[in-house]
Amino acid sequence: MGLIGLAGLGLLLSACDDASDQDGGGNTATLSGVAFDGPLVQGRIYLDRSEDGAYRRSFDPETRTDSDGVFELEASVAGADRTVLRVDRARDRFHGERVPITLSRELADTGDAAHISPMTTLFEVMDGDTRDSFLSNDPPEGMQRWELESYYLDFEEDALNDRDRLYLIRRGYQLQKMAEVAAAWLEERYNYEDVAGQERPPDAGIYVFRAMAENWISTIDDPFEDWLQEALAAADEKVAEAVGADPEGVDRDNGEDQIIKNLALLWKDVIGDEDTGLFGTHLLDNGAFEDGFEEQDEVAARARALEAVTRVLREDPAFDDMESIKEWVHDLGTDDFRNGDDEVFGPQLSVRCLQGKLKDQGDSAEASECSRGDPVFADDEEDFQLSDDDNQSVKLSRKDDGTYEVAVEFDEETSYSGSAKKIDDYNYAVDTEFGGQRLSGVVSKTSDDEYEFDFEGETFEWSP
């Protein structure tokens, strides 16, 4: 087996050795909640004291989310004009893939639940007037701001009715996936990764959310593509400014028309509108969920299909066969999303395999051909290990009480040990320590014969 990505590890460990106490003391608050698109696992939660999106080690207090996306951060909030939390470097528990953009939350009261979602990310960058207009015009009648900032994937919470919960799920995914695709396009356009330094956000997603917020209109039903063009153009200007380049602009007569059309299809036809899509209002019957969409597992199954489609566009925003993928989505029946152990869109689905089939086959793609194979642990196995000829390894050990231990070794001088927690049969959250610093990651089986270890922002890949 081969290990890819080791070169950046030395820099990571040096940074950890240099880290100092992050909390300035005084007026300490406990900020807790859930970070989610689906629940975000092992994400870095940080208090953005500079409020510009960039994480600064030894300055911004941080913690990690657990295997359910839950976090608790104790930090000083003295002297801050705003309390802004952000989450990055996370894996989505629903589909097991890394989330490529940063999500945010501004807390008006540090005693409130500090849930972080795509909805709160939009609110964080909206000015007061725009936010008031959004709240008056966008949500279903009668919804309050606290509902939009709730953990709306908690189906056991009775405070939300089914109509409002579906709106929040749908709108959250529309915001998130729009930001992911637009950010991928802009990062490649401006070589963002090569020029972005510590003074900038780690991804362009924050700029896309700001552009959407600043250009939000009271209704985005019509003319929707014009709104997309305005939001993309605003994001283009922001990213260009961040990297010190001249903005290239968004011209529908000069190559960007297909990108805008694809984003419109993703937003309305794939994610959903009134009668179409994975999260359309056809899932309601007289305001209540129909059978087949009444638990978090059903959201997760649909989220896996959505992630595969989104990854096609992140790789190629101007992909020229989205109409065929739209038809594939429309042809999916309710029964396809039953999430039992033997069903197609359960945790065993390889999103990357489905991404490739959608790209190559469009509406002929068969998700049933995309299983991740056997679970990481067979029923009677106590140990699972990824290793190579240089004795670089990650080893998970299952104890008699059902808990897990982890041992990580990259060379004779670089090794860690700690605990692991099962997320599902194919993903395990890992917590270790080095030099007094907590280091976290996720071991994932991404296909029948491929594995990843996502560790503190570095991704290590194993394959035969």
C-alpha positions as CSV (number, residue, x, y, z in Angstrom):
1,M,0.0,0.0,0.0
2,G,1.1,3.6,-0.6
3,L,0.8,6.7,1.5
4,I,0.2,10.0,-0.1
5,G,0.4,13.4,1.5
6,L,3.2,12.9,4.2
7,A,5.2,16.0,3.2
8,G,2.9,18.5,5.0
9,L,3.0,16.6,8.3
10,G,6.2,18.1,9.6
11,L,4.9,21.6,9.2
12,L,1.7,20.6,11.0
13,L,3.6,19.2,14.0
14,S,5.9,22.3,14.2
15,A,2.9,24.5,14.3
16,C,1.5,22.4,17.1
17,D,4.7,22.7,19.1
18,D,4.6,26.5,18.8
19,A,1.0,26.8,19.9
20,S,0.4,28.6,23.1
21,D,-2.5,29.2,25.4
22,Q,-5.4,30.5,23.2
23,D,-7.6,32.0,25.9
24,G,-6.9,35.5,27.0
25,G,-8.9,35.0,30.2
26,G,-11.7,37.1,31.6
27,N,-15.4,36.9,30.8
28,T,-15.1,33.3,29.8
29,A,-18.2,31.8,28.1
30,T,-19.1,28.2,27.3
31,L,-20.2,28.0,23.7
32,S,-21.9,24.8,22.7
33,G,-24.1,23.4,20.0
34,V,-24.1,21.2,16.9
35,A,-22.3,21.9,13.6
36,F,-24.2,20.5,10.7
37,D,-24.9,20.3,7.0
38,G,-25.3,16.8,7.8
39,P,-23.7,16.5,11.3
40,L,-20.0,17.6,10.9
41,V,-17.5,15.2,12.4
42,Q,-14.1,16.2,13.8
43,G,-14.5,19.7,12.5
44,R,-12.4,22.5,13.9
45,I,-14.6,25.0,15.8
46,Y,-12.9,28.3,16.4
47,L,-13.8,31.7,17.8
48,D,-12.9,34.1,15.0
49,R,-11.6,37.0,17.0
50,S,-10.4,38.9,14.0
51,E,-13.8,38.3,12.3
52,D,-12.3,37.9,8.8
53,G,-12.7,34.1,8.5
54,A,-9.0,33.2,8.8
55,Y,-8.0,30.9,11.6
56,R,-5.0,32.0,13.6
57,R,-3.4,29.4,15.8
58,S,-2.5,30.7,19.4
59,F,-5.0,33.5,18.9
60,D,-8.4,31.9,18.0
61,P,-9.6,29.5,20.7
62,E,-10.6,26.1,19.1
63,T,-12.0,22.7,19.8
64,R,-13.4,19.8,17.8
65,T,-16.8,18.4,17.0
66,D,-17.5,14.9,18.0
67,S,-19.0,12.1,15.9
68,D,-22.4,13.7,16.1
69,G,-21.3,17.2,15.3
70,V,-21.6,18.3,18.9
71,F,-19.1,20.7,20.4
72,E,-18.3,22.8,23.5
73,L,-15.8,25.6,23.5
74,E,-14.8,27.6,26.5
75,A,-13.3,31.0,25.5
76,S,-12.9,34.6,26.6
77,V,-15.3,36.9,24.7
78,A,-14.3,40.1,26.5
79,G,-13.9,43.2,24.3
80,A,-15.3,41.5,21.1
81,D,-17.7,43.5,19.0
82,R,-19.2,40.2,17.8
83,T,-19.0,36.6,18.8
84,V,-18.4,34.6,15.6
85,L,-17.8,30.9,15.5
86,R,-16.7,29.0,12.5
87,V,-16.2,25.3,11.6
88,D,-13.8,23.9,8.9
89,R,-11.9,20.7,8.2
90,A,-15.0,18.6,8.9
91,R,-16.4,15.4,7.4
92,D,-20.2,15.1,6.9
93,R,-21.4,12.1,8.8
94,F,-24.2,11.6,6.3
95,H,-22.0,10.8,3.3
96,G,-18.5,10.5,4.8
97,E,-16.8,13.1,2.6
98,R,-14.9,16.2,3.6
99,V,-16.8,19.5,3.5
100,P,-14.8,21.9,1.4
101,I,-16.0,25.2,2.8
102,T,-16.2,27.0,6.2
103,L,-19.6,27.5,8.0
104,S,-20.2,30.2,10.5
105,R,-22.5,31.5,13.3
106,E,-22.8,34.9,15.0
107,L,-24.1,34.7,18.6
108,A,-26.1,37.6,19.8
109,D,-26.2,36.0,23.3
110,T,-23.3,33.7,24.3
111,G,-25.9,31.8,26.4
112,D,-27.8,30.7,23.4
113,A,-27.3,27.3,21.7
114,A,-24.5,27.9,19.2
115,H,-25.7,25.6,16.4
116,I,-23.7,26.2,13.1
117,S,-25.4,25.5,9.7
118,P,-25.7,26.9,6.2
119,M,-28.6,29.1,7.4
120,T,-26.5,30.7,10.2
121,T,-23.7,31.2,7.8
122,L,-25.9,33.3,5.6
123,F,-27.2,35.3,8.6
124,E,-23.6,35.9,9.8
125,V,-22.8,38.0,6.8
126,M,-26.2,39.7,6.3
127,D,-26.6,43.3,7.4
128,G,-29.6,44.1,9.6
129,D,-31.9,45.4,6.9
130,T,-31.2,42.5,4.5
131,R,-31.7,40.1,7.4
132,D,-35.0,41.6,8.3
133,S,-36.1,41.5,4.7
134,F,-35.1,37.8,4.4
135,L,-37.0,36.9,7.6
136,S,-40.1,38.7,6.3
137,N,-40.1,37.2,2.8
138,D,-38.2,33.9,2.5
139,P,-39.3,31.4,5.2
140,P,-42.8,30.0,5.4
141,E,-45.3,32.3,7.2
142,G,-44.9,32.4,10.9
143,M,-41.4,31.1,11.2
144,Q,-39.1,32.9,13.7
145,R,-35.4,33.5,13.6
146,W,-34.7,31.0,16.4
147,E,-36.2,28.3,14.3
148,L,-33.9,29.1,11.4
149,E,-31.0,28.9,13.8
150,S,-32.1,25.6,15.4
151,Y,-30.7,22.1,14.9
152,Y,-33.4,21.4,12.4
153,L,-32.1,17.8,11.6
154,D,-33.2,16.7,15.1
155,F,-36.5,14.9,14.2
156,E,-37.2,14.3,17.9
157,E,-37.5,18.1,18.5
158,D,-41.2,18.9,18.3
159,A,-40.9,22.6,18.1
160,L,-40.7,22.5,14.3
161,N,-43.5,21.4,12.2
162,D,-42.8,19.3,9.1
163,R,-43.4,22.1,6.7
164,D,-40.9,24.3,8.4
165,R,-38.3,21.6,8.9
166,L,-38.4,20.7,5.2
167,Y,-38.0,24.3,4.2
168,L,-34.9,24.6,6.4
169,I,-33.4,21.3,5.1
170,R,-34.0,22.4,1.5
171,R,-32.8,25.9,1.8
172,G,-29.8,24.9,3.9
173,Y,-28.7,22.5,1.2
174,Q,-29.3,25.0,-1.6
175,L,-27.1,27.5,0.2
176,Q,-24.4,25.0,1.0
177,K,-24.1,23.3,-2.4
178,M,-24.3,26.7,-4.3
179,A,-21.3,27.8,-2.1
180,E,-19.4,24.6,-2.6
181,V,-19.6,24.7,-6.4
182,A,-19.0,28.4,-6.8
183,A,-16.1,28.3,-4.4
184,A,-14.5,25.4,-6.3
185,W,-14.8,27.4,-9.5
186,L,-13.4,30.6,-8.1
187,E,-10.6,28.9,-6.3
188,E,-9.4,27.3,-9.5
189,R,-9.9,30.5,-11.5
190,Y,-7.7,32.6,-9.2
191,N,-5.3,29.8,-8.0
192,Y,-6.6,30.5,-4.5
193,E,-4.8,27.7,-2.8
194,D,-1.4,28.9,-4.1
195,V,-1.8,32.5,-3.0
196,A,-4.0,32.4,0.0
197,G,-2.1,33.0,3.2
198,Q,-2.9,33.2,6.9
199,E,-4.7,36.5,6.5
200,R,-7.4,35.0,4.3
201,P,-10.2,32.4,4.9
202,P,-9.0,28.9,4.1
203,D,-11.6,28.6,1.3
204,A,-13.6,30.9,-1.0
205,G,-16.9,29.7,0.5
206,I,-17.1,32.7,2.9
207,Y,-17.0,35.1,-0.1
208,V,-19.8,33.2,-1.9
209,F,-22.0,33.4,1.2
210,R,-21.3,37.1,1.5
211,A,-22.1,37.6,-2.1
212,M,-25.4,35.7,-1.8
213,A,-26.3,37.7,1.3
214,E,-25.6,41.1,-0.2
215,N,-27.5,40.3,-3.4
216,W,-30.5,38.5,-1.8
217,I,-33.8,39.5,-3.2
218,S,-37.2,39.1,-1.5
219,T,-38.1,36.2,-3.8
220,I,-35.6,34.2,-5.9
221,D,-38.2,32.4,-8.0
222,D,-38.0,34.8,-10.9
223,P,-35.7,35.9,-12.5
224,F,-33.6,33.3,-10.7
225,E,-30.7,33.0,-13.2
226,D,-30.2,36.8,-13.0
227,W,-29.8,36.5,-9.3
228,L,-27.3,33.7,-9.7
229,Q,-25.3,35.8,-12.1
230,E,-25.3,38.8,-9.7
231,A,-24.2,36.7,-6.8
232,L,-21.4,35.0,-8.8
233,A,-20.2,38.3,-10.1
234,A,-20.1,39.7,-6.5
235,A,-18.2,36.6,-5.3
236,D,-15.8,36.9,-8.2
237,E,-14.9,40.5,-7.2
238,K,-14.4,39.4,-3.5
239,V,-12.1,36.5,-4.3
240,A,-10.1,38.6,-6.8
241,E,-9.6,41.3,-4.2
242,A,-8.5,38.6,-1.6
243,V,-5.7,37.3,-3.9
244,G,-4.7,40.7,-5.3
245,A,-6.0,40.1,-8.8
246,D,-8.2,42.0,-11.2
247,P,-11.7,40.5,-11.3
248,E,-12.5,38.5,-14.5
249,G,-16.2,39.0,-14.1
250,V,-19.2,36.9,-15.0
251,D,-20.3,37.1,-18.6
252,R,-23.0,34.8,-19.8
253,D,-21.9,35.4,-23.4
254,N,-18.3,34.5,-22.6
255,G,-18.4,31.0,-21.1
256,E,-20.2,31.4,-17.8
257,D,-23.7,30.7,-19.0
258,Q,-23.4,26.9,-18.5
259,I,-22.2,27.4,-15.0
260,I,-25.2,29.5,-14.1
261,K,-27.6,27.1,-15.8
262,N,-26.0,24.2,-13.8
263,L,-26.3,26.1,-10.5
264,A,-30.0,26.8,-11.3
265,L,-30.6,23.1,-12.0
266,L,-28.8,22.1,-8.8
267,W,-30.8,24.5,-6.7
268,K,-34.3,24.0,-8.1
269,D,-34.4,20.6,-9.8
270,V,-31.9,18.5,-7.9
271,I,-32.3,19.8,-4.4
272,G,-35.9,20.8,-4.9
273,D,-38.7,23.2,-5.6
274,E,-42.4,22.7,-5.3
275,D,-42.9,19.4,-7.1
276,T,-39.4,18.2,-7.9
277,G,-36.0,17.3,-6.4
278,L,-34.6,15.4,-3.5
279,F,-36.1,17.8,-0.9
280,G,-39.1,19.3,-2.8
281,T,-42.4,20.0,-1.2
282,H,-43.9,16.9,-2.8
283,L,-42.6,15.2,0.3
284,L,-45.4,16.8,2.3
285,D,-49.0,15.7,2.4
286,N,-51.3,18.4,3.9
287,G,-48.3,20.0,5.6
288,A,-46.9,16.7,7.1
289,F,-44.2,14.3,5.9
290,E,-45.4,11.4,3.8
291,D,-44.1,7.9,4.6
292,G,-40.4,7.6,3.6
293,F,-39.3,11.0,4.9
294,E,-39.8,11.1,8.6
295,E,-36.3,10.4,10.1
296,Q,-32.8,11.7,9.9
297,D,-31.8,8.5,8.0
298,E,-34.0,9.5,5.1
299,V,-32.3,12.9,4.9
300,A,-28.9,11.1,5.0
301,A,-29.9,8.8,2.1
302,R,-30.9,11.8,0.0
303,A,-27.9,13.7,1.0
304,R,-25.6,11.0,-0.4
305,A,-27.3,11.3,-3.8
306,L,-27.0,15.1,-3.6
307,E,-23.3,14.9,-2.7
308,A,-22.5,12.8,-5.7
309,V,-24.3,15.3,-8.0
310,T,-22.5,18.2,-6.3
311,R,-19.1,16.6,-6.7
312,V,-19.7,16.4,-10.4
313,L,-20.1,20.1,-10.6
314,R,-17.3,20.9,-8.1
315,E,-15.0,19.1,-10.5
316,D,-16.5,20.7,-13.6
317,P,-18.9,23.6,-12.9
318,A,-19.6,23.9,-16.7
319,F,-20.5,20.2,-17.0
320,D,-22.6,19.9,-20.2
321,D,-25.0,17.1,-19.3
322,M,-26.8,18.3,-16.1
323,E,-30.1,17.8,-17.8
324,S,-29.5,14.1,-17.8
325,I,-28.5,14.1,-14.2
326,K,-31.7,16.0,-13.4
327,E,-33.7,13.3,-15.0
328,W,-31.8,10.7,-13.0
329,V,-32.9,12.5,-9.8
330,H,-36.5,12.8,-11.0
331,D,-36.6,9.1,-11.7
332,L,-35.6,8.1,-8.2
333,G,-38.5,6.6,-6.3
334,T,-39.3,7.0,-2.6
335,D,-38.3,3.4,-2.0
336,D,-34.7,4.1,-3.3
337,F,-34.1,6.1,-0.1
338,R,-35.1,3.5,2.4
339,N,-32.0,3.4,4.6
340,G,-31.9,-0.3,5.8
341,D,-28.7,-2.2,5.9
342,D,-29.2,-3.7,2.5
343,E,-30.5,-0.6,0.7
344,V,-28.8,1.3,-2.1
345,F,-28.4,4.7,-0.5
346,G,-27.4,3.6,3.0
347,P,-24.0,4.2,4.5
348,Q,-22.4,1.6,2.3
349,L,-22.9,3.8,-0.8
350,S,-19.6,5.0,-2.4
351,V,-20.4,8.6,-3.2
352,R,-17.3,8.9,-5.3
353,C,-18.2,5.9,-7.4
354,L,-21.7,7.3,-8.0
355,Q,-20.1,10.7,-8.9
356,G,-18.2,9.0,-11.7
357,K,-21.2,7.1,-13.0
358,L,-23.3,10.2,-13.1
359,K,-20.6,12.1,-14.9
360,D,-20.2,9.3,-17.5
361,Q,-23.7,7.8,-17.7
362,G,-26.1,10.5,-16.7
363,D,-29.6,9.2,-16.2
364,S,-28.4,5.6,-16.8
365,A,-26.2,5.6,-13.7
366,E,-26.9,2.8,-11.3
367,A,-26.2,3.6,-7.6
368,S,-26.6,-0.1,-6.8
369,E,-23.2,-0.7,-8.5
370,C,-21.5,1.7,-6.0
371,S,-21.1,-0.2,-2.7
372,R,-18.1,0.5,-0.5
373,G,-17.9,-3.2,0.2
374,D,-17.4,-4.9,3.5
375,P,-17.3,-2.7,6.7
376,V,-13.9,-1.7,8.1
377,F,-14.3,-4.3,10.8
378,A,-15.5,-7.8,10.2
379,D,-17.8,-9.1,13.0
380,D,-15.0,-11.1,14.7
381,E,-12.0,-8.8,14.0
382,E,-10.3,-7.0,16.9
383,D,-7.8,-4.9,14.9
384,F,-7.8,-3.0,11.6
385,Q,-4.6,-1.6,10.2
386,L,-3.5,0.5,7.3
387,S,0.3,0.2,6.7
388,D,2.9,0.4,4.0
389,D,6.4,-0.9,3.4
390,D,8.0,2.0,5.3
391,N,6.1,1.0,8.5
392,Q,3.8,4.1,8.3
393,S,0.5,3.0,9.7
394,V,-2.8,3.7,11.4
395,K,-4.2,1.0,13.6
396,L,-7.7,0.7,15.1
397,S,-8.2,-1.8,18.0
398,R,-11.7,-2.8,19.2
399,K,-11.8,-3.5,22.9
400,D,-14.0,-6.0,24.8
401,D,-16.3,-3.2,26.0
402,G,-17.0,-1.9,22.5
403,T,-14.7,1.1,22.6
404,Y,-11.8,1.7,20.2
405,E,-8.1,2.7,20.6
406,V,-5.9,4.1,17.8
407,A,-2.2,4.1,17.2
408,V,-0.7,6.3,14.5
409,E,2.9,6.0,13.3
410,F,4.6,7.8,10.5
411,D,8.3,7.3,11.5
412,E,10.3,6.4,14.5
413,E,10.0,9.8,16.1
414,T,6.4,10.6,15.1
415,S,3.7,8.5,16.7
416,Y,0.5,9.1,18.6
417,S,-2.0,7.1,20.5
418,G,-5.5,7.8,21.6
419,S,-9.2,6.8,21.2
420,A,-11.5,6.3,18.2
421,K,-15.3,6.3,17.9
422,K,-17.3,4.5,15.3
423,I,-19.3,6.9,13.1
424,D,-20.7,4.1,10.9
425,D,-19.4,0.9,9.5
426,Y,-17.1,2.8,7.1
427,N,-15.9,5.8,9.2
428,Y,-14.1,6.2,12.5
429,A,-13.4,9.5,14.4
430,V,-9.9,9.6,15.8
431,D,-8.6,11.7,18.7
432,T,-4.9,11.6,19.6
433,E,-2.4,13.9,21.4
434,F,1.1,15.2,20.5
435,G,3.1,17.6,22.6
436,G,0.0,18.4,24.7
437,Q,-2.0,19.3,21.7
438,R,-5.2,17.5,20.6
439,L,-4.9,16.1,17.1
440,S,-8.1,14.8,15.4
441,G,-9.0,13.0,12.3
442,V,-11.2,10.5,10.5
443,V,-10.3,7.0,9.1
444,S,-12.6,6.3,6.1
445,K,-13.2,3.5,3.7
446,T,-14.1,5.4,0.5
447,S,-14.6,2.5,-1.9
448,D,-14.2,-1.2,-2.0
449,D,-10.4,-1.0,-1.9
450,E,-9.5,2.6,-1.0
451,Y,-9.0,4.3,2.4
452,E,-8.3,7.8,3.7
453,F,-7.0,9.2,6.9
454,D,-8.0,12.8,7.2
455,F,-5.8,14.2,9.9
456,E,-5.6,17.9,11.0
457,G,-6.1,19.2,7.5
458,E,-3.9,16.7,5.8
459,T,-5.3,13.8,3.8
460,F,-3.4,10.5,3.6
461,E,-4.6,7.9,1.1
462,W,-4.1,4.2,1.0
463,S,-4.8,1.9,-1.9
464,P,-3.5,-1.5,-3.0
